[in-house]
Amino acid sequence: MNHLNYTITNTSKGFWRKSSDAQVKTPKNKSRFSCAFKTTWDIACKTKDGVMLVPSGKTFLLQTVKFDGSNCHHNIVVQVDGIIVAPKKSEYVNVDLQWIQFEELSKGIQIKGNGKIDGRGASWWQSDNASRSPHQVKIYDFTVESPGDSPNTDGIHVSNVQHTNIYNATLACGDDCNSIQSGCSDVKIYDVHCGPGHGFSIGGLGPKKEEAYVSDISVLDSTVSDAKNGVRIKTWPTNLKVL
């Protein structure tokens, strides 16, 4: 891995600040990159028009991390121009279902850039253990790449979102290209290429036999190739008897 080099930018005042270089060398330091990311986030998100920049030409090994947006300014920007890499399964300090998590972002966030986020999923594919609803979400200019035989590798998986646009994306995966779960409404998918994968899916709905609500889902001007399905609705079976 390259040396750590985080940049905090402020687009309105034109200043930038760079932390000291650091490198993870021993197991006890495996969380250092995550701490530096969180420190940078805390400063950038509290700065008006602040940008958290992951610079190009750099690769960062990142442990599980949560970014709290409860005290952020409106529309914080995360610019990923470098490469963020997950640990191998055996190298995780804390195993969590979420590797990189943003929460409490009711004021908005933009995640963009020409970089790459590499989840190193191969080490998980053979594993047995493999607060408020967001509004007006946009996911675009987005590429997902995983093998067609990699299990449980949804391309884009959303739940409890409203007024969402997913467009100009290429999704190659081993499961649903788009997975639309309960609580979603007014989701528009367009100019998306799916394949390989399992197509565009609503559900599975009702895994605990509860009622599930999904409405106003559109798939437009999109293609599916080398996939198991086109567009489908998945529901879990119930124990209800048909009279």
N, C-alpha and C positions, 0 to 999 in steps of 0.2 A: 504494500500500500504506500501511496505517496504521503508526504508530510501534510499535516493538518493546516489548512489555510482558509479560515472563514472570513467573510467580508460582510460588514454591515454598511448599507448605503442609505442615504437620505436624498430622495430625488428633488425635494424642494430647496434644500440648502446646499446641495452639491458636495457634502463632505462624505468621507468614508473612513472606516476604522478597521484595522486588521489585528487579529489576535496573534500571540506568539505561536510559532510552529511547534507542533508536538507530534509524537508518534507512539502508537501502542506497541510495546515490546514484550510485555509479560502479561499473563492471565489476569493479575490483579488490576491492570489498567484497561481492561476491555471496555469499561463504560465511559472512558474519557471522551471519546468522540461524541457520545450522546449528551454528556454534560455540556460540552462546548456548543453543540447545536442548540440546546435549551437556553443557555446563556445568551447566545446570539438572538434567538427568538424573543426572549424576554425584553431585550433592548429594542429590537427592530419593531416589534408589534406595538410598543408604547410610544413610538415616534411617529408623528403625523407624516404620511406619505413615505413611511419606512419600507425598505425592501430587505428581506433576508436573502442573500445571494450565496449560492453554492457555485464557486467559480469554475470556469471551464479548465480543462487540462489537469484536473485533480480528481482523485478517487478516495472516497471516505467510507471506511468500514463502520457501520452504525448499528448499535445495539437497539433493543426496544426502547421507544421514546414516545412520550405524550406531550403535545404542545397545547397549553391552556390559553384559550383566546378570550377569556372572560374580561380581561383588562386591556384588550387591544383596541387600537383605533379602527375606524372603518376601512374595509377593503385592504387588509394587510396583503402584501405581495411576497410570495416565495418563488424566487427565480432559480430554477435548477438548470445550470449549464454544465456542471460537472457530473460525476458518476457517484451514486450512493449505492453501496453494496451491503446486503444483509450477511450476518455470520452464517456459517454452516450450522446445521441443527445442533451438532455436538458442541459448538462454541458459544451458544447463547448463555448469557449470564442469568437472565430471567426469561423463561419460556412463557409467552403470552399469545393469545389468539390474534392480537393486533401488533404488528411490527412498528409501523409509524402511524400515530393516531393524532388527529386534530379534533379538539372538542371545544364546546361553548363558543362557537363562531357565528353568532347571530348577526354580527355586524359585517360579515362577508370576508371572503378570502379568494385570492387568485393564486393558483399554482401553475407555473408556466416555465418555458425554457426549452433549450435544445439538448438537455442532458439525458441521463438514463437512470432509472431506478431498478436495480437488479435484485430480486428477492431470493435468488439462488434456490429455487423451489425443488430442484431434483432431490435434495437431501430429505425433503418432507413427503414426497409423493408416495413413498412406500410405508409411511407412518400410519399407525392405528389411531393417532390422536390429532391425525392431521386436522338526552333529556328533552331535547325539543327537536321538532322535525325541521330539517333544512328547507328553505324556500328559494326559488329562483336560482337553481344550480345549473352551471354550464360546464360540460366536459367535452373538450374538442381538441383537435390536432394531437391525437392520442394514439399510441401504438402499444399493443400488448403482444408479446411473443412467448409462447410456451408450447411444448410438443403436443401433437394431437392425442397422444396416449397418456398424457399426464393427468391423473385423477383430481377432481375437485379444484380445477384451476379456472374459475370463472374469469372472463375478461373484465367486465364492469358489473358490479353487484350493488344494487341500491335498494334501500328500504326506507319507508316513512319520509319520502321526499315529495315535494309539490312543485309544479311549474319548472320542470327540468328539461334541458335540451342536451342531447348527446349527439355529436355530429363530427364529421370529418375525422373518422377513426378507423384504424385497421386492427382487428381483433383476431388473433390466432391463438387458440387455447385447446385444452382437453375437456372442457365442460361448456357451460352456456357462455356464448359470446356476450350477451346482455342478460342479466338475471334481474327481473323486476319483482320485488317482494311486497308483502302486505303493507298497507299504509301509503302506497304511491298513487298519485293522481296527476294528471296533465303532464305526462312524460312523452316527449317527442324524440324519436330516434331517426336520424336521416343522414344520408351520405356516409354510411358505415359499411365497411366490408367485413364479413364474418367468414372465417374459415382458415384452418380446420376448427371444429368445435361442435357444439350441440345446437347451434342456432340461437334465435332470439326467444327467450322464455319468460313467461309470467309464472312465478312460483318457483319451488313448490309452496303452495298455500295451505295453511292449517296443519302444521306438523304436530300440534298438540290438540288437534280436533277442535280448535277454536275457530270463530268466524274470522274471515280475512277479507279485507276490502281493497280493491284496486279499480281505478277508473281512468278513462280518457288516456289510453296508451296508444301511440301511433308509431308505426315503422314505415318510413317513406324513403324512396330513392336509394335503397340499400341493396346489397348483394350478399348471397350466401353460396359458398362453394366448398366442396369436400367436407360437408358437415352432415351430421346424423339427422337433423331436423331443419325446417325452415323457421316457422313461427309457431309456438305452441303454448298451451296453458297447462301447468302441472298442479295437481292437488293431491294431498295425502288422503288415503282411504279412511273411512270412518266405520264405526260399528253399528251404524243405523241399519235397521232391517227394512227392506222394501215390502210394503203390505200389498 
